[in-house]
Amino acid sequence: MFKGFREFVLRGNVVDLAVGVVIGAAFGTVVTAFVKDLLTPVIAAIAKKPDFSGFFFEVNGAKFLYGDFVNAIIAFLLIALAVYYFVVLPVNALMKRFEKQALPDKKKCPECESDIPIAARRCAFCSSQIA
């Protein structure tokens, strides 16, 4: 009974998923702190307003607190920018650096310009001899 459960839990993809969730949660905390403690004060210094949550308008006595929505949009944009510039671009550059250059598997026939295998000695399309 427990053998099947043990095999399920110890499969690589379940463990990888668990590690990814834990690392993702920790990274989310770091990014949120970065945005809240470093980037938002910069915007507050520029806009001379530390928080937009006090912004609202009234219609027939009903308050519409659009300031919280503005705060959420700014936080989302700052988090997206931080993740893009501090995670996505460096990881893409790192992956490109370690990417293996693929060797070509085809070459052009000098007579008919058809793509032929590298090891071919005769073109399959025009039957010319390949040096």
Buried (B, 14 or more C-beta within 10 A) or exposed (E): EEEEEEEEEEEEEEEEEEEEEEEEEEEEEEBBEBBEEEBBEEBBEEEEEEEBBEBEEEEEEEEEEEBBEBBEEBBEEBBEEBBEEEEEEEEEEEEEEEEEEEEEEEBEBEEEEBEBEEEEEEBEEEEEEBE
